[in-house]
Amino acid sequence: MQLIHLNWESLSILDKEESFKLEYSDFEKRHNPHRYVTMCKSEAGQMHLLMKQIPLNVPVQKILENYPKLANCIKLIQLQIQEIFRLNTSQQVHQDYTVQLLWENCLIWSEIDLIVINPEKSQFRCINWTWNEGNVPTEATIQQHWKTQLPLFLLTKSYNLAPESLSFTNWFVNGCSNTSVEYNFDYNTAQFNSFFERLHKTLQKLSTTQPEIKNPNEYYLRLAEEAPEVEI
């Protein structure tokens, strides 16, 4: 049996479903967590892709020259990353970090744009950057969002960390106004327990039975093209 892959986007959609014991194949037709092709067509997806390519020395200068909004966002993010290094040179920084957890036959995973580790204090700071051209959501909305809570939960479970050792930062960058908004949240045991119950309740809506998939490459490519965007 194939593993069911679920990320924050698919879980947030599943959370809103009123039906229980949905067939995974039916649910996957509405949203496929492997929709990399579709994601990269959006400006937000292009920003994340460029931030992955720059540390690999991929030449992106021509792209930034032709797309000033993207260039402004990249510059804002890079300045904030430089500030992290300036404040504490002993910290370990990992970009484009993936954490995952096997839950029965579900592989639950999350990407973290940047994770900053202070080995002396055993502190872990998760940082995500988000493309924004409108109104920034409230702090309360962002704190309870799947995109915030899932990586914190997975890090705690996967590495047996104390929830209080984790924190989360979200940078909302606006390439039009060349400004950014920063939210910071501390994690704790109460949030961990609350999210555990929320995740368990959400997963109960999904049937783990999967049909055999013929021509999986064609199947997942089609799902990626058809999948809707999910905004934060």
Secondary structure, 3 states (H helix, E strand, C coil): CCCEEECHHHHHHHHHCCCCCEEHHHHHHHCCCCCHHHHCCCHHHHHHHHHHHHHHCCCCHHHHHHCHHHHHHHHHHHHHHHHHHHHCCCCEEEEEEEEEEEECCEEEEEEEEEEEEECCCCEEEEEEEEECCCCCCCHHHHHHCHHHHHHHHHHHHHHCCCHHHEEEEEEEEECCCCEEEEEEEECCHHHHHHHHHHHHHHHCCEECCCCCCCCHHHHHHHHHHHCCCCCC
